[in-house]
Amino acid sequence: MCNRSSDFREMKSILFLILFFLTNIFYGQEITLDSLLVEKIATLKSSKIDTIGIIERKCESMISPKCGNVNFYLLWKNKGRTFIQKINKCETESIKIDSTNYFFTFYYENKQKIEQEELKMYKTEDSGFSMTDHYCESIITFFENDNKLNKTINSYLLEIGEEKNINFKFNNNLKIVELDKNTRKLLKRLFN
């Protein structure tokens, strides 16, 4: 009788360890990326850099590329120049310089509008809503001194679609969407 009890406890321990390792394998990378970004932002702030942005670009789909579906782009401004670093679960790329300073220049020129803007849901003419299981999303975070602003752009809300999204034109005319589209082109040029 005593053997069964100890065998059961041993089996529970082994099962717990297997679950623990599987959890770390599947979720550990995200925690590492988040802590890496927090560390990099803290380093920038300690260097008296107070103009910082993060673009988290993720695509939800059935197929996951080798380096995952999430890329982070850390942007900061120092002495009038914009620096950008791409980070994903495979690598941290070397720092690139954006000589146009597009990201921060556009943001500050349109700051009031961007702060107020929200994308409208995909809506059809018959007042119905539509959904999808695959899309890309940009989460843009602006850090300015001690203030933080998050904006989310879901690519599905920017499509006209088969069922005619009546919010298509409104969403595509937002300044935050313009910033996202043009910054994605810039990032593609710098990192591909």
Secondary structure, DSSP 8 states (H G I E B T S, - for coil): -HHHHHHHHHHHHHHHHHHHHHHHHHHHHHHHHHHHHHHHHHHHHHTT--EEEEEEEEEE-S---TT-SEEEEEEEEETTEEEEEEE-SS-B---EEETT-HHHHHHHHTHHHHHH------B-TTS-B---S-EEEEEEEEEETTEEEEEEEEGGGG--TTTT-TTHHHHHT-HHHHHHHHHHHHHHHHH-
